Amino acid sequence: MPLWQRRWQIAPCAPPLWFERYPALHPRVLQILYNRGVTSPEAIQAFLAEEGTLESPWRMAGMHEAVFLIRQAVMHHRPITVYGDYDADGVTATAILVQTLRVHGADVRSYIPDRIEEGYGLNAEALRVLAAAGTRLLVTVDCGIRALEEVALARRLGLQVIVTDHHHVGPALPAADVILNPRRSECAYPFKDLSGAGVAFKLAQALLRVNRQTPLPATQGDLREEELLDLAALGTIADMVSLLGENHVIAQQGLREINAARRPGLAALMQTANVQPGKVTAGTVSFILAPRLNAAGRVGEASLAFDLLVAPDLSSALPLAQRLEALNRERQELTQQVQEASRRLVLESGDDPPLFFAAAEDFPAGIIGLAAGRLVEEFYRPVVVVERGEPFSKGSARSIPEFHITAALDSMAELLERYGGHAAAAGFTIRTELLPELQARLTALAREQLAGVTLMPTLQVDAELPLAELSAELQQALAMLAPFGYGNPEPLLVSRGLRVLEARAVGAEGRHLKLTVTDARERGRPWSAIAFRQGDWLSRLPSRVDLAYNLTLNEWNGQTTLQLKVQDLRPAE
């Protein structure tokens, strides 16, 4: 997609009174806070505080009941199973609760379903195996809110069930003993967008606080809440929930724990990925650490990431991290293959449908979501990629802001065996003979909802300013808004009418574009700019451009300089 086919949406300037209220803050920081909806004095103070405040776990509906059931199970030596998910959010959530319950002296085990054999969420066979093995209390993390039949089966098998989840609630709730989900309409918890690891962390907080006041007889050692924040931050950032509100605090404080590298599994993971402790950002988690944790579940070794995160020492953690590194390379190769095959299937039709749908028997279930995401980036359409099987097929969907994919699946739930997800991502299992009907109905719904909509990705620009305003002071002020991620992206700035003084392709095979630019009248200093994966634009680059960019620090040969990281460019108007 040519870069200047993206729409630039410039944020409206905040009213003058807004700036007058907070004269001590940099005006550009104030503008960006306004863009993010952080507008009350309390919210601004919390957002910018070095030590943000976490909400009380007791405000979440069902928390008292969940803590009571768990403590009863521990005191009466009833085996507990924490049933997680195979992605980074689910694995970190599982590790949070297992580590917490071990300190309480619980007879606790973990269960991470196999993505390929079992699929997402609770499944009947696993529940029967767990019940037969002695489990008496089942605690789900990052799953369960839509598992009505499976929770009912667990209850019939004699299990008590606590569902902890963060996904959107369906028309009915499962008949669990307790449900912890801030998205429930009757839950007064003030922040609704926690990750699965975030909800698990709130339960761990409550358990630790009660046990500090009234220790259980079998308590083994001490565990501080802060020691779990590295896991909570990993799951929160990896799951792409909004890094605003309490998630911002979890990510901020958790990144400090990650950078301290006190957890052997994370130290090993960083070592094998060539990540330096102390230099980990939310971007490092999103693009380096989380993909490696996810790789285990995607290629059929789901428990490997969990074993790494709870490893007791570096010597036991390093072989696990090295195995994850190898699985991640395998995952990258498989993703490329499925992406190319899906692309061919879509383009062979010769149509330009509002929703892309590709299904094949040789698509690995653990890879289809990644391939769908890549195709969304390429074509800016909702994409469904399916591993066709017999009698069931497994699908993964990724979407665009204009089309809520889980709501779409809600409208045809009778076709699906099970499903769940968010506005932008979903997974499902379906009887294979129903695939054509699902494709037809999803396509028709997308055609109806997207009629008249220009399908073009939009860059949300925080501010338009001249190059003369850029400075180290501005970069430091913008850095106060970190950690950056979904919902709180790195500030995006636009400068127009820039003269290109120099342009050259750099990197392997000239994949990147290196620029030197200045304002049109060549006043002020020249600025270095880098446009990653845009080297092929060199031959078509105009002499004057508008740039959309992040103001970043570039460290090279022991020197640190300011640099424009170009996200988009277009010919100057």
C-alpha positions as CSV (number, residue, x, y, z in Angstrom):
1,M,0.0,0.0,0.0
2,P,1.6,3.4,-1.0
3,L,2.3,5.3,2.1
4,W,0.4,8.4,1.0
5,Q,-2.8,6.4,0.6
6,R,-3.2,6.6,4.3
7,R,-5.5,9.2,5.8
8,W,-4.0,11.7,8.3
9,Q,-6.5,12.6,11.0
10,I,-5.1,15.7,12.8
11,A,-6.4,15.9,16.4
12,P,-8.4,19.1,17.0
13,C,-6.5,21.6,19.2
14,A,-7.6,21.6,22.8
15,P,-9.4,24.8,23.9
16,P,-7.2,27.7,25.2
17,L,-8.6,27.3,28.7
18,W,-7.2,23.8,28.8
19,F,-3.7,25.1,28.6
20,E,-4.3,27.8,31.1
21,R,-5.3,25.3,33.7
22,Y,-2.0,23.5,33.7
23,P,0.8,26.1,33.0
24,A,3.5,23.8,34.5
25,L,3.1,21.1,31.8
26,H,4.5,21.3,28.3
27,P,1.7,22.4,25.9
28,R,2.3,19.5,23.6
29,V,2.0,17.0,26.5
30,L,-1.2,18.7,27.4
31,Q,-2.5,18.4,23.8
32,I,-1.7,14.7,23.7
33,L,-3.4,14.1,27.1
34,Y,-6.4,15.8,25.7
35,N,-6.3,13.6,22.6
36,R,-6.2,10.5,24.8
37,G,-9.2,11.6,26.9
38,V,-7.1,12.1,30.0
39,T,-8.8,15.4,31.1
40,S,-9.4,15.5,34.8
41,P,-6.8,16.8,37.2
42,E,-6.8,13.4,39.0
43,A,-6.4,11.5,35.8
44,I,-3.5,13.7,34.6
45,Q,-1.8,13.4,37.9
46,A,-2.2,9.6,37.9
47,F,-1.1,9.3,34.3
48,L,2.1,11.3,34.8
49,A,3.0,10.0,38.3
50,E,6.1,7.8,38.6
51,E,4.2,5.7,41.1
52,G,0.6,5.4,39.8
53,T,-2.1,4.1,42.1
54,L,-3.7,0.7,41.5
55,E,-7.4,0.2,42.1
56,S,-8.5,-1.8,45.1
57,P,-9.2,-5.4,44.0
58,W,-12.2,-5.5,46.4
59,R,-14.1,-3.2,44.1
60,M,-14.5,-6.0,41.6
61,A,-17.7,-7.9,41.9
62,G,-17.2,-11.4,43.2
63,M,-13.8,-10.8,44.7
64,H,-14.7,-11.5,48.3
65,E,-16.4,-14.8,47.2
66,A,-13.5,-15.9,45.1
67,V,-11.0,-15.3,47.9
68,F,-13.2,-17.2,50.3
69,L,-13.6,-20.2,48.0
70,I,-9.8,-20.4,47.3
71,R,-8.9,-20.1,50.9
72,Q,-11.4,-22.8,51.8
73,A,-9.9,-25.1,49.2
74,V,-6.4,-24.5,50.5
75,M,-7.4,-25.1,54.1
76,H,-9.2,-28.4,53.3
77,H,-6.4,-29.6,50.9
78,R,-8.7,-29.6,47.9
79,P,-6.6,-29.8,44.6
80,I,-6.9,-26.6,42.6
81,T,-6.3,-26.3,38.8
82,V,-5.6,-22.9,37.1
83,Y,-6.9,-23.3,33.6
84,G,-5.3,-20.8,31.3
85,D,-4.9,-20.0,27.6
86,Y,-2.0,-20.6,25.3
87,D,-1.2,-17.0,24.4
88,A,1.1,-14.6,26.3
89,D,-1.8,-13.1,28.2
90,G,-3.2,-16.5,29.3
91,V,0.2,-17.9,30.2
92,T,1.2,-14.9,32.3
93,A,-2.2,-15.0,34.0
94,T,-1.7,-18.7,34.8
95,A,1.8,-18.0,36.2
96,I,0.5,-15.2,38.4
97,L,-2.1,-17.4,40.1
98,V,0.0,-20.5,40.3
99,Q,2.8,-18.6,42.0
100,T,0.4,-16.9,44.4
101,L,-1.3,-20.1,45.3
102,R,2.0,-22.0,45.9
103,V,2.9,-19.4,48.5
104,H,-0.4,-20.0,50.2
105,G,0.5,-23.7,50.4
106,A,-2.1,-24.8,47.9
107,D,-2.2,-28.1,46.1
108,V,-2.2,-26.3,42.7
109,R,-1.4,-27.3,39.2
110,S,-1.7,-25.5,35.9
111,Y,-3.4,-26.5,32.7
112,I,-2.7,-24.8,29.3
113,P,-4.7,-26.3,26.5
114,D,-3.0,-27.4,23.3
115,R,-3.9,-24.9,20.7
116,I,-3.8,-27.4,17.8
117,E,-5.6,-30.3,19.5
118,E,-7.9,-28.6,21.9
119,G,-8.4,-25.0,20.7
120,Y,-9.2,-21.9,22.7
121,G,-10.8,-22.1,26.2
122,L,-12.4,-24.8,28.3
123,N,-13.0,-28.1,26.6
124,A,-15.0,-31.1,27.8
125,E,-12.4,-33.7,27.6
126,A,-9.8,-31.7,29.6
127,L,-12.4,-31.1,32.3
128,R,-13.2,-34.8,32.6
129,V,-9.4,-35.6,32.8
130,L,-8.9,-32.9,35.5
131,A,-11.9,-34.1,37.5
132,A,-10.7,-37.7,37.3
133,A,-7.2,-36.6,38.5
134,G,-8.7,-35.1,41.6
135,T,-9.2,-31.4,40.9
136,R,-11.9,-29.9,43.1
137,L,-11.6,-26.2,42.4
138,L,-11.2,-24.9,38.8
139,V,-10.0,-21.3,38.3
140,T,-10.0,-20.1,34.7
141,V,-7.9,-17.2,33.6
142,D,-8.3,-15.3,30.3
143,C,-11.1,-17.6,29.3
144,G,-14.5,-19.0,30.4
145,I,-16.9,-16.1,30.1
146,R,-18.7,-17.7,27.1
147,A,-18.1,-21.3,28.1
148,L,-21.7,-22.0,29.2
149,E,-21.8,-25.7,28.4
150,E,-18.3,-26.4,29.6
151,V,-18.8,-24.7,33.0
152,A,-22.1,-26.6,33.4
153,L,-20.2,-29.8,32.7
154,A,-17.5,-28.9,35.3
155,R,-20.2,-28.4,37.9
156,R,-21.8,-31.7,37.1
157,L,-18.4,-33.3,37.5
158,G,-18.3,-32.0,41.1
159,L,-16.0,-29.1,40.5
160,Q,-16.3,-25.7,42.0
161,V,-15.6,-23.1,39.3
162,I,-14.2,-19.6,39.5
163,V,-14.2,-17.8,36.1
164,T,-11.7,-15.0,35.7
165,D,-11.8,-13.4,32.3
166,H,-11.7,-10.0,30.6
167,H,-13.4,-10.8,27.2
168,H,-16.7,-9.4,26.2
169,V,-19.6,-10.9,28.0
170,G,-22.2,-12.9,25.9
171,P,-26.0,-12.8,26.2
172,A,-25.8,-15.2,29.2
173,L,-23.3,-15.9,31.9
174,P,-21.9,-19.3,32.7
175,A,-23.2,-21.0,35.9
176,A,-19.9,-20.7,37.8
177,D,-19.7,-20.3,41.5
178,V,-17.9,-16.9,41.1
179,I,-17.2,-14.8,38.0
180,L,-14.6,-12.1,38.0
181,N,-14.8,-9.9,34.9
182,P,-14.9,-6.1,35.1
183,R,-16.9,-6.0,31.8
184,R,-20.0,-7.5,33.6
185,S,-22.7,-4.9,33.7
186,E,-23.2,-5.4,37.4
187,C,-19.5,-5.0,38.2
188,A,-18.7,-1.6,39.7
189,Y,-15.0,-1.9,39.1
190,P,-14.0,1.5,37.7
191,F,-11.6,0.3,35.0
192,K,-13.1,-2.1,32.4
193,D,-10.2,-2.8,30.1
194,L,-8.0,-5.1,32.1
195,S,-6.2,-7.9,30.4
196,G,-6.6,-11.5,31.5
197,A,-3.3,-11.2,33.4
198,G,-4.7,-7.9,34.9
199,V,-7.7,-9.7,36.3
200,A,-5.6,-12.5,37.6
201,F,-3.3,-9.9,39.2
202,K,-6.3,-8.3,41.0
203,L,-7.2,-11.7,42.4
204,A,-3.6,-12.3,43.5
205,Q,-3.6,-8.9,45.2
206,A,-6.7,-9.8,47.2
207,L,-5.4,-13.2,48.2
208,L,-2.0,-11.8,49.3
209,R,-3.6,-9.0,51.3
210,V,-5.9,-11.3,53.2
211,N,-3.1,-13.8,53.8
212,R,-0.9,-11.1,55.1
213,Q,-3.5,-10.3,57.8
214,T,-4.6,-13.9,58.4
215,P,-1.9,-16.4,57.1
216,L,-3.1,-19.8,56.1
217,P,-1.4,-22.6,58.1
218,A,0.5,-24.0,55.1
219,T,1.8,-20.6,53.9
220,Q,5.3,-21.0,52.4
221,G,7.5,-17.9,52.3
222,D,6.5,-14.4,51.4
223,L,5.4,-12.9,48.1
224,R,5.0,-9.2,47.5
225,E,2.4,-7.9,45.0
226,E,5.2,-6.0,43.2
227,E,6.9,-9.3,42.3
228,L,3.9,-10.2,40.1
229,L,3.8,-6.9,38.2
230,D,6.4,-8.2,35.6
231,L,3.9,-10.9,34.6
232,A,0.9,-8.6,34.7
233,A,2.7,-6.1,32.5
234,L,3.8,-8.8,30.0
235,G,0.2,-10.0,29.6
236,T,-1.2,-6.5,29.5
237,I,1.1,-5.2,26.8
238,A,1.0,-8.5,24.8
239,D,-2.8,-8.6,24.6
240,M,-3.0,-5.1,23.2
241,V,-5.5,-3.8,25.6
242,S,-5.5,0.0,26.0
243,L,-2.5,1.3,27.9
244,L,-4.6,3.9,29.6
245,G,-6.0,4.0,33.1
246,E,-4.9,1.2,35.4
247,N,-3.3,-0.6,32.5
248,H,-0.9,2.3,32.1
249,V,0.1,1.9,35.8
250,I,0.5,-1.9,35.5
251,A,2.7,-1.5,32.4
252,Q,4.7,1.3,33.9
253,Q,5.4,-0.4,37.2
254,G,5.7,-3.8,35.6
255,L,8.3,-2.6,33.1
256,R,10.5,-1.6,36.0
257,E,10.3,-5.1,37.3
258,I,11.0,-6.6,33.9
259,N,14.1,-4.4,33.5
260,A,15.4,-5.5,36.9
261,A,15.4,-9.0,35.5
262,R,14.8,-10.6,38.9
263,R,12.6,-13.4,37.4
264,P,15.0,-16.2,36.1
265,G,12.7,-17.0,33.2
266,L,12.6,-13.4,31.9
267,A,16.3,-13.0,32.4
268,A,16.8,-16.1,30.2
269,L,14.3,-14.9,27.7
270,M,16.0,-11.5,27.4
271,Q,19.4,-13.2,27.1
272,T,18.5,-15.5,24.2
273,A,16.7,-12.6,22.4
274,N,19.7,-10.2,22.9
275,V,17.6,-7.8,24.9
276,Q,19.5,-5.8,27.5
277,P,18.0,-5.5,30.9
278,G,17.3,-1.8,31.7
279,K,16.4,-1.1,28.0
280,V,13.1,-2.9,27.8
281,T,10.1,-0.8,26.7
282,A,6.6,-1.7,25.9
283,G,7.7,-2.0,22.2
284,T,10.3,-4.5,23.3
285,V,7.6,-6.6,24.9
286,S,5.3,-6.3,22.0
287,F,7.7,-7.1,19.2
288,I,10.4,-9.3,20.9
289,L,9.4,-10.9,24.2
290,A,5.7,-11.6,23.7
291,P,6.1,-13.2,20.2
292,R,8.6,-15.7,21.8
293,L,6.2,-16.5,24.6
294,N,3.4,-16.9,22.0
295,A,5.5,-19.1,19.8
296,A,5.1,-22.1,22.2
297,G,1.4,-22.2,22.0
298,R,1.3,-21.6,18.2
299,V,3.4,-24.6,17.3
300,G,2.1,-27.1,19.8
301,E,4.2,-26.7,23.0
302,A,1.9,-24.6,25.0
303,S,3.2,-25.3,28.5
304,L,6.8,-24.4,27.6
305,A,6.2,-20.6,28.1
306,F,4.5,-21.2,31.5
307,D,7.4,-23.5,32.6
308,L,9.8,-20.7,31.6
309,L,8.0,-18.0,33.6
310,V,7.9,-20.1,36.8
311,A,11.4,-21.5,36.4
312,P,13.2,-21.3,39.8
313,D,16.7,-20.4,38.5
314,L,18.6,-19.4,35.5
315,S,20.2,-22.8,34.8
316,S,16.7,-24.4,34.4
317,A,15.3,-21.4,32.6
318,L,18.0,-21.0,29.8
319,P,17.3,-24.3,28.0
320,L,13.6,-23.4,27.9
321,A,14.3,-19.9,26.6
322,Q,16.6,-21.4,23.9
323,R,13.8,-23.8,22.9
324,L,11.4,-20.8,22.6
325,E,13.9,-19.0,20.4
326,A,14.0,-22.0,18.0
327,L,10.2,-22.2,18.1
328,N,9.9,-18.5,17.3
329,R,12.0,-18.9,14.2
330,E,9.8,-21.8,13.1
331,R,6.7,-19.7,13.8
332,Q,8.1,-16.9,11.6
333,E,8.6,-19.3,8.7
334,L,5.2,-20.8,9.0
335,T,3.5,-17.4,9.2
336,Q,5.1,-16.3,6.0
337,Q,4.0,-19.5,4.3
338,V,0.4,-19.2,5.5
339,Q,0.2,-15.5,4.7
340,E,1.4,-16.1,1.1
341,A,-1.0,-19.0,0.6
342,S,-4.0,-17.1,2.1
343,R,-3.1,-14.1,-0.1
344,R,-3.2,-16.3,-3.2
345,L,-6.6,-17.8,-2.3
346,V,-8.0,-14.3,-1.8
347,L,-6.6,-12.8,-4.9
348,E,-7.5,-15.8,-7.2
349,S,-11.2,-14.9,-6.9
350,G,-10.5,-11.7,-8.8
351,D,-13.1,-9.9,-6.7
352,D,-12.6,-7.0,-4.2
353,P,-14.8,-8.3,-1.4
354,P,-15.4,-6.3,1.8
355,L,-14.1,-9.2,3.9
356,F,-11.4,-11.7,3.0
357,F,-11.9,-15.4,3.8
358,A,-9.3,-18.1,3.2
359,A,-9.5,-21.7,4.3
360,A,-7.2,-24.7,3.7
361,E,-6.5,-28.0,5.3
362,D,-2.7,-27.3,5.7
363,F,-3.0,-24.1,7.6
364,P,-1.7,-24.6,11.1
365,A,-4.2,-23.4,13.7
366,G,-1.6,-21.7,15.7
367,I,-0.5,-19.5,12.8
368,I,-3.7,-18.5,11.1
369,G,-4.3,-15.5,13.4
370,L,-0.9,-14.0,12.6
371,A,-1.5,-14.5,8.9
372,A,-4.9,-12.8,9.1
373,G,-3.3,-9.9,10.9
374,R,-0.7,-9.5,8.2
375,L,-3.4,-9.5,5.5
376,V,-5.3,-6.8,7.4
377,E,-2.2,-4.7,7.4
378,E,-1.8,-5.2,3.6
379,F,-5.3,-4.9,2.4
380,Y,-7.2,-3.0,5.2
381,R,-10.1,-5.4,5.1
382,P,-11.5,-7.8,7.8
383,V,-9.8,-11.1,7.3
384,V,-10.8,-14.6,8.4
385,V,-8.3,-17.5,7.9
386,V,-9.4,-21.0,8.7
387,E,-7.7,-24.4,9.2
388,R,-10.2,-26.7,7.5
389,G,-10.6,-30.1,9.3
390,E,-13.1,-32.8,9.8
391,P,-15.6,-32.6,11.3
392,F,-14.6,-29.3,12.8
393,S,-12.6,-26.3,11.5
394,K,-10.8,-23.6,13.5
395,G,-10.8,-20.0,12.4
396,S,-9.1,-16.8,13.4
397,A,-10.3,-13.4,12.4
398,R,-8.7,-9.9,12.5
399,S,-10.5,-6.8,11.7
400,I,-10.4,-3.0,11.2
401,P,-12.0,-0.3,13.4
402,E,-14.9,0.0,11.1
403,F,-16.1,-3.6,11.6
404,H,-16.5,-5.2,15.1
405,I,-15.6,-8.8,14.4
406,T,-16.8,-10.4,17.6
407,A,-20.2,-8.6,17.3
408,A,-20.4,-10.0,13.8
409,L,-19.9,-13.5,15.1
410,D,-22.5,-12.8,17.8
411,S,-25.1,-12.3,15.1
412,M,-24.4,-15.8,13.7
413,A,-23.5,-17.6,16.9
414,E,-25.9,-20.5,16.0
415,L,-23.4,-21.6,13.3
416,L,-20.4,-21.8,15.8
417,E,-19.4,-24.4,18.3
418,R,-17.6,-21.8,20.4
419,Y,-16.0,-18.5,19.8
420,G,-14.8,-15.3,21.6
421,G,-12.6,-12.3,21.2
422,H,-12.5,-8.5,21.0
423,A,-13.6,-5.8,18.4
424,A,-10.4,-6.4,16.4
425,A,-9.7,-10.1,16.9
426,A,-11.6,-13.3,17.4
427,G,-11.3,-17.1,17.2
428,F,-13.9,-19.8,16.6
429,T,-14.6,-23.4,16.0
430,I,-17.2,-24.5,13.5
431,R,-18.5,-27.6,11.8
432,T,-16.8,-27.7,8.5
433,E,-20.0,-28.1,6.5
434,L,-21.1,-24.7,7.8
435,L,-18.1,-22.8,6.6
436,P,-19.7,-21.7,3.3
437,E,-22.7,-20.3,5.1
438,L,-20.4,-18.5,7.6
439,Q,-18.4,-17.0,4.8
440,A,-21.5,-15.9,2.9
441,R,-23.1,-14.3,6.0
442,L,-19.9,-12.6,7.2
443,T,-19.3,-11.2,3.7
444,A,-22.9,-9.9,3.4
445,L,-22.7,-8.3,6.8
446,A,-19.4,-6.6,6.0
447,R,-20.8,-5.4,2.7
448,E,-23.8,-3.9,4.5
449,Q,-21.8,-2.3,7.4
450,L,-19.0,-1.0,5.2
451,A,-21.2,0.3,2.4
452,G,-20.1,3.9,1.5
453,V,-17.1,3.7,3.8
454,T,-13.7,4.5,2.2
455,L,-11.5,1.6,3.4
456,M,-8.3,3.4,4.1
457,P,-6.1,3.2,7.2
458,T,-6.1,6.3,9.3
459,L,-3.1,7.7,11.1
460,Q,-4.2,9.6,14.2
461,V,-1.9,12.6,14.4
462,D,-1.4,14.3,17.7
463,A,-0.1,17.6,16.6
464,E,1.1,19.5,13.5
465,L,4.2,21.7,14.2
466,P,7.2,23.2,12.4
467,L,10.6,21.5,12.7
468,A,11.9,24.6,14.6
469,E,9.8,23.4,17.6
470,L,11.6,20.1,17.9
471,S,14.1,19.9,20.7
472,A,15.5,17.6,23.4
473,E,13.2,19.3,25.8
474,L,10.2,18.3,23.7
475,Q,11.4,14.7,23.4
476,Q,11.9,14.5,27.1
477,A,8.4,15.9,27.8
478,L,6.8,13.5,25.4
479,A,8.7,10.6,27.0
480,M,6.7,11.4,30.2
481,L,3.7,9.8,28.5
482,A,5.3,6.3,28.2
483,P,4.8,3.4,28.2
484,F,3.4,3.6,24.7
485,G,1.2,1.0,23.1
486,Y,-2.4,0.3,22.1
487,G,-4.6,3.2,23.2
488,N,-1.6,5.3,24.1
489,P,0.5,5.2,21.0
490,E,3.9,7.0,20.7
491,P,3.0,10.7,19.9
492,L,2.7,11.2,16.2
493,L,3.7,14.6,14.8
494,V,3.3,16.1,11.4
495,S,5.6,18.7,9.7
496,R,4.8,20.0,6.2
497,G,6.6,21.4,3.3
498,L,10.0,19.9,4.2
499,R,12.8,20.1,1.7
500,V,14.7,16.8,1.2
501,L,18.4,17.6,1.4
502,E,19.6,14.0,1.1
503,A,18.0,10.6,0.6
504,R,19.5,7.1,0.4
505,A,18.5,3.5,0.9
506,V,20.1,1.7,3.8
507,G,20.0,-1.6,5.5
508,A,19.9,-5.1,4.0
509,E,18.9,-4.9,0.3
510,G,18.2,-1.2,0.8
511,R,15.0,-1.8,2.7
512,H,15.0,1.4,4.7
513,L,15.0,5.1,3.6
514,K,17.4,7.5,5.3
515,L,16.6,11.2,4.9
516,T,18.0,14.6,5.8
517,V,15.3,17.2,5.8
518,T,14.9,20.9,6.7
519,D,12.1,23.4,6.4
520,A,11.2,24.7,2.9
521,R,13.2,27.9,3.4
522,E,16.2,25.9,4.8
523,R,16.1,27.8,8.0
524,G,17.2,26.1,11.2
525,R,19.0,22.8,11.6
526,P,18.8,19.9,9.2
527,W,17.1,16.8,10.7
528,S,17.9,13.1,10.3
529,A,15.0,10.9,9.5
530,I,14.6,7.1,9.1
531,A,11.7,5.4,7.3
532,F,11.8,1.7,8.0
533,R,10.8,-0.7,5.3
534,Q,10.3,2.2,2.8
535,G,13.5,2.0,0.8
536,D,11.7,1.3,-2.4
537,W,10.3,4.8,-2.4
538,L,13.7,6.3,-3.1
539,S,13.3,6.5,-6.9
540,R,9.9,8.3,-6.5
541,L,10.7,10.6,-3.7
542,P,9.6,14.2,-4.3
543,S,11.9,17.1,-3.4
544,R,9.5,18.5,-0.9
545,V,7.5,16.3,1.5
546,D,5.1,16.3,4.4
547,L,6.2,13.9,7.1
548,A,4.3,12.1,9.9
549,Y,6.8,10.9,12.5
550,N,7.8,10.1,16.0
551,L,10.5,12.2,17.7
552,T,12.9,9.6,19.0
553,L,16.4,9.1,20.3
554,N,18.9,7.3,18.1
555,E,21.8,5.6,19.9
556,W,24.8,4.8,17.7
557,N,28.5,4.3,18.4
558,G,28.0,5.6,21.9
559,Q,26.3,8.8,20.8
560,T,22.6,9.7,21.3
561,T,20.9,12.1,18.9
562,L,17.4,13.1,18.1
563,Q,15.8,11.5,15.0
564,L,12.5,11.5,13.2
565,K,11.1,8.0,12.9
566,V,8.9,8.4,9.8
567,Q,5.6,6.6,9.8
568,D,4.2,8.1,6.6
569,L,5.2,10.6,4.0
570,R,3.5,12.3,1.1
571,P,4.3,15.0,-1.5
572,A,4.1,18.5,0.0
573,E,0.9,20.2,-0.8
